[in-house]
Amino acid sequence: MSALERLLPARLLFTRLRHAGWPERLVVFLRLMALASIAKGLYHWATVCGFIGDGFEAHTQAWQATTVFFAVIDLVAAVGLWLVAPWGAVVWLTSTVTMIMIQLFFDQVYGTDPVVVGIGLAAVLGYLVLSLLASRESVN
């Protein structure tokens, strides 16, 4: 199997996406956010279980509660996003906006990371724009 043959499915995806409507593009975006949410949820669970970091017990109670919250909500959001269920987007938006607020207003928990805030804002803005465009197309 040549390298070109291995890349063919990816090429077909991008070719289909180029000719797809906004609802299909929204589904692809939601699935990408689902994969990111799985990665975030597993990262937080690895932290809770002690595979990553200094140990769960060594941190403050606020840090522990926040980490467990994101360990659960990110994986729940990932399932909902992958299924393209309306509740999945709500849970994902809740998780993302909560992380942005914690980064901005409760910096004693995780500290303030402008990259996390920027990625979160870009993801929420991307979702809002794609949702608007998809709903306009489905009305027409």
C-alpha positions in Angstrom: 0.0 0.0 0.0 1.5 3.3 -1.1 1.5 6.5 0.9 -1.0 8.0 -1.5 -3.4 5.1 -1.0 -3.2 5.6 2.8 -4.0 9.3 2.5 -6.9 8.7 0.1 -9.6 8.5 2.9 -8.4 11.8 4.4 -8.5 13.4 0.9 -12.0 12.1 0.4 -13.1 13.5 3.7 -11.7 17.0 2.9 -13.2 16.8 -0.6 -16.6 15.9 0.8 -16.3 18.5 3.5 -15.5 21.2 0.8 -18.8 20.4 -1.0 -20.8 19.7 2.2 -23.3 22.1 3.7 -23.0 23.8 7.0 -24.9 21.2 9.0 -22.3 18.5 7.9 -19.5 20.9 8.8 -21.0 21.4 12.2 -21.1 17.7 12.8 -17.4 17.4 11.9 -16.7 20.3 14.3 -18.7 18.6 17.1 -16.9 15.3 16.5 -13.5 17.1 16.7 -14.5 18.8 19.9 -15.7 15.3 21.2 -12.1 14.0 20.6 -10.7 17.0 22.4 -13.1 16.5 25.3 -12.1 12.8 25.6 -8.4 13.9 25.8 -9.2 16.5 28.4 -11.3 14.1 30.5 -8.7 11.3 30.4 -6.0 13.9 31.3 -8.0 14.9 34.4 -8.7 11.3 35.3 -5.0 10.5 35.0 -4.3 13.4 37.4 -6.9 12.1 39.9 -5.5 8.6 39.7 -2.0 9.9 40.3 -0.5 9.0 36.9 0.3 12.7 36.2 1.5 15.4 38.5 2.5 15.5 42.2 -0.3 13.5 43.5 -3.9 14.3 43.9 -3.8 14.7 47.7 -1.0 17.2 47.6 -3.2 19.9 46.1 -5.8 22.2 47.6 -9.4 21.1 48.1 -10.5 23.6 45.4 -8.1 22.1 42.9 -9.2 18.6 43.7 -12.9 19.4 43.4 -12.3 21.3 40.1 -10.3 18.5 38.7 -12.9 15.8 39.5 -15.6 18.1 38.0 -13.8 18.4 34.7 -12.8 14.7 34.7 -16.5 13.8 34.7 -18.1 16.6 32.7 -15.6 16.4 29.8 -16.2 12.7 29.2 -20.0 13.2 29.4 -19.7 16.1 27.0 -17.6 14.0 24.6 -20.3 11.3 24.4 -23.0 13.9 23.8 -21.0 15.7 21.1 -20.1 12.5 19.3 -23.8 11.5 19.2 -24.6 15.1 18.0 -27.2 15.2 20.8 -28.4 18.7 21.8 -27.6 18.0 25.4 -24.0 17.3 24.4 -23.5 20.8 23.1 -25.0 22.2 26.3 -22.7 20.1 28.5 -19.7 21.0 26.4 -20.5 24.7 26.5 -20.9 24.4 30.3 -17.5 22.7 30.6 -15.7 25.1 28.3 -17.2 28.3 29.7 -16.5 27.0 33.3 -12.9 26.4 32.4 -12.6 29.9 30.9 -14.1 31.4 34.0 -11.9 29.4 36.4 -8.8 30.5 34.4 -9.9 34.2 34.4 -11.4 34.7 37.8 -10.2 31.9 40.0 -6.5 31.8 39.2 -5.6 30.3 42.6 -7.1 26.9 41.3 -5.1 26.3 38.1 -3.4 29.6 37.5 -4.2 31.8 34.5 -3.2 30.4 31.1 -4.0 32.7 28.2 -3.6 29.8 25.7 -6.4 27.8 27.5 -8.6 30.9 27.5 -7.9 31.6 23.9 -8.5 28.1 22.7 -11.8 27.9 24.7 -13.0 31.2 23.3 -12.1 30.2 19.8 -14.0 26.9 20.2 -17.1 28.5 21.6 -17.1 31.2 18.9 -16.5 28.5 16.2 -19.5 26.5 17.5 -21.7 29.6 17.6 -20.9 30.6 14.0 -21.2 27.1 12.7 -24.5 26.6 14.5 -25.9 29.9 13.1 -24.8 29.0 9.6 -26.2 25.5 9.9 -29.6 26.7 11.2 -29.8 29.3 8.4 -29.2 26.6 5.8 -31.7 24.2 7.2 -34.4 26.9 7.2 -33.9 27.6 3.5 
